Amino acid sequence: MATGGATDNRHARNPAPNRHSGMGPGGMFRGALGERGEMTPQTPRLGAGARIAIALTLLAAPVGVAACGGGERQDANEPSADFPVDVTDASFANRQSLAASENLEIAVKNVGQDQVPELAITIFVDQGADGSFSIRSDQPGLANPNRPVWILEEGYPKVREPGETDQKLDSAAPGGADVAQTNTYAFGPLASGKSIDAVWKVTPVKGGTYTVNYEIAAGLNGEAKAVTADGGPVKGSFVVTVSTKPPEAKVKQGKVVIAG
């Protein structure tokens, strides 16, 4: 398990990245998929407007199912067991600037003998909000109290292959995870002895100091639990300060480069 004392840094322009802070009680996860109804043979004849409305509904239905990993529930037949995993690396720059993109990276290895049914990573800021990289505002009268601190780059999170650079990762095909909840990302089964290196590319849009938390699970229903070597839950956090001072930029070979 990587600890807060680790000093290696794979992000050269961030000389002092955060490392995950330790372990504590984990959360439970439950996927939420609805059941699709069926029309009976006695369905009456419908007008043109009704037929169009039904057609649009049926076209939209598979989209919601696909967003949760396909036609089957991701938590179907989830075993009730503990699955030992190790967070081999977790990094997020502790000092950031508005509009300058950063990578949040978490590498997890299955150190147990059995396959992890569904490796899931939950990310939330401070006390949590609807969205991994948002906070809740206490200002009264807001229609939507959720306010983003970071914007997640389109196509992320992605899974970094061994030796893959940030540039190649940017150009890789979108995906690498299915979003099952607003702040939980499911990366599929993880075989014994195998690792996954998950990367979220985000851009800060709100200054301040925040605590970004992550929790690891072995399933989405709370039955399959990811545990440390001593049987504890797997979690960690980063304390991040986003400066409101605009980042320094310069033009290099016709491109704008953010100094760091």
N, C-alpha and C positions, 0 to 999 in steps of 0.2 A: 504494500500500500504506500503510495507516495505520501509524504508528510509535509507539514508546513515548513520544515527546515530545508527542503530541497532548494538548491540554488541554480540548477541548470535552466537554461532559457532557450527555447526553440524559436522565439520571436525576437530577432536581433534588434529591432528598433524599439523594443520595450525592455530596458535594462533591468527592471525589477517587477516581473510578472507576479500576480497573485498565485498562490497554491492553495489547494483545498485545506480547510482548517481542521477537520476531524470528523468524528462520528457522533451520531445522536439518534433519537427516535425517528424512524422513517414514516412515510405516509402510505396510505392504501389507495389503490387506483381501480377504477371501474370504468370500462368502456360503456358507451351509451349508444346502442343501435336500436332503432325501432323495428317492428315487424311490418312486413308488407302485406296488405290485405288482398283478397282475391274477389273478382266479380263472379256472381252466380250465373248459371245459364238463363235464369228468369229476369236478367237485367232488362229494364224497359228501354224503349227507343228514346234517344236523347236528341235534343236540338243541336244545331251546328255549333252554337256558342258553348254548350256544355261539352260537346265532343272535343273542341279545341282545348278547353280548360283541362280536361282529363289527359289529353295527349301531352300537354306541357308538363303536367304533374308527373307523368310516367317518365318523361325524358329527364326531368330533374332528379328523380329518385335515385338512379344509380350513382350520380355524382356524390351524394351524401354518403352512400355506402362505401364507395371507393376511397373516400377520405379517411375512412376508419379501417382500411386494410382489406377491403374486398367484401364478398357476399356473406362470409362467415364472421361470427363474433370473434374478436381477437382473444377474448378470455374464455372461449369454449373449451371445456375439458381441462381447465388449468389445474395442475396438480397442487395439492397442499403440502409444500415441502420447502426446506431452506436450500439455497444455492450459493455456495461460496464464490465471491468475486473479489477482484482486487482493482482498485483505481490506480493504475500505474503512472498516470500523469493527469494533472488538471491545472490549466493555466488560463488567466485572464488578466490583462494589464491593469495594475492598480491605479495608474494615473492616465487619464484619457482626455481628449479634447473634442469639442463639438465638431461634428461632421467628419471626423477622422475614423475610418473603419478599423475595427479590431476583431480578432478571432477569440472566441471562447472555445476551448478545446478540452475534451474529457476522453481519456483512454481507459477502457475497462477490459480486464481479462477474466475469463472463466477459469478459476483455479480448482473447481470441483470435478468430480468424476462424471457427473450427469450434464446433459445439455440444458442450458437455460431456455425455458419455453419461449419467452418473449422479453428481450432486454429492453427496459424502458427507463428513460431519464426525464425527470421532472425538473424544471427550472422556474424559479420565481424570485422576484425582487422584494426585499424586506418582508412585509406581512402578506404579500401576494395580491394579485389582481387578476382580471380576465385577460390573460396574455402573459407569456413568460417574461417579457422585458418591459413591463408596465408597472406603475404604482397606482394606488387609489387616492384620489383627492378628497379631502374632507370639506371642501367648499360646498355650502348648501346650494340647492337648486340646480345642480348639474344633471342634465339628462343622462350623461355617461360619465361616471366618476373615474374611469380608467384613463390614465395619462401615460403615453409611452416615454420611456427614458432612452431606450434603444430601438432602432428599426432593424428588423431581421432582413438580411439580403435575400432577394428572390432566389429560390432554388435551394436554400439552406434550411436545415442542416444537411451536411454531406458527410460521407465516410471517407477519411483520408486513407489511401492505399500506402503501403510501406514505401518510403522514399519520395512520396509525391509532394511537390512544392506547392506553395500557396497559389502561384500563377496557374499551374496545371489544375489545381482543385477548382479555381474559378471557372475554368473552361470545361470542366467535367459536366456530364449530364446532370440535370437537377434531380434532387431526390435523396435517397439514403435513409429516409424515415417517413413513417406515416404518423400524422397527428391524430391521436385518439381523444385527447382532451385539449383544452385551451392552452395548457402549459406542460403537457406530457408528450414525449416523442418516443415512438416504438420502433426499434431497429431490427426486429425479427429474432429468431432463435440464435443462440450462440453456443457452439459446440465446446466440449471440454478441451481446455488448453488453448482455445482461440481467443483473439483480442479484437476489439473494435475501437477505432479512433474517430470519435464524433466531433465535428467542427460546426460551430454556429458563427457566421460572419455578421457582425452587427455594427451599426453606426449610431453613436450617441447624439441625442437631440435635446437633452435637458441636463443642465448643469446641476451639481450637487454631489453628496456622498451617499452611496447606497451599498446595501449588502445583497449580493446575488447568491442565492442558495441553489444547490442541486441535490437530488435524491435519486438513488438507483433502485430499481425494482426488477424482479425476475418474471413479472407478469403484469397484467392490467386489471386483475380482479382482486388483488390483495392476498390470494392464496399462495402463490409462488413468491417467496421472499428472497431478495438478494441479501446476503449477510457477509460480514467480515470473517477473518480466520477465527476470531474468538466468539463468533455467533451474533455480533451486534449489527444494527442497521448500517447501511452505507450512505453517507451523506457528507457534504462539505459546503464551504461558502467562500466568497471573495468579497473583500471590502474595496470598493472602487470609488475614486473621486473623478468626476467629470468637470474639467475646467471650462468656465464660460469664456475664457480668452480664446479668440480665434487661432487656429493652428497656423504656424508659419508655412508658407508655400513658396515654391519656386518653380520656374519653367526649366525643364531639362529635356532636350531633344524634342522640343515642340509639345511636351506634355507637362501638365501641372502635377508636381510631386509635393506631398505633404512632408515637411521636415519632422523628424522624430528621433 
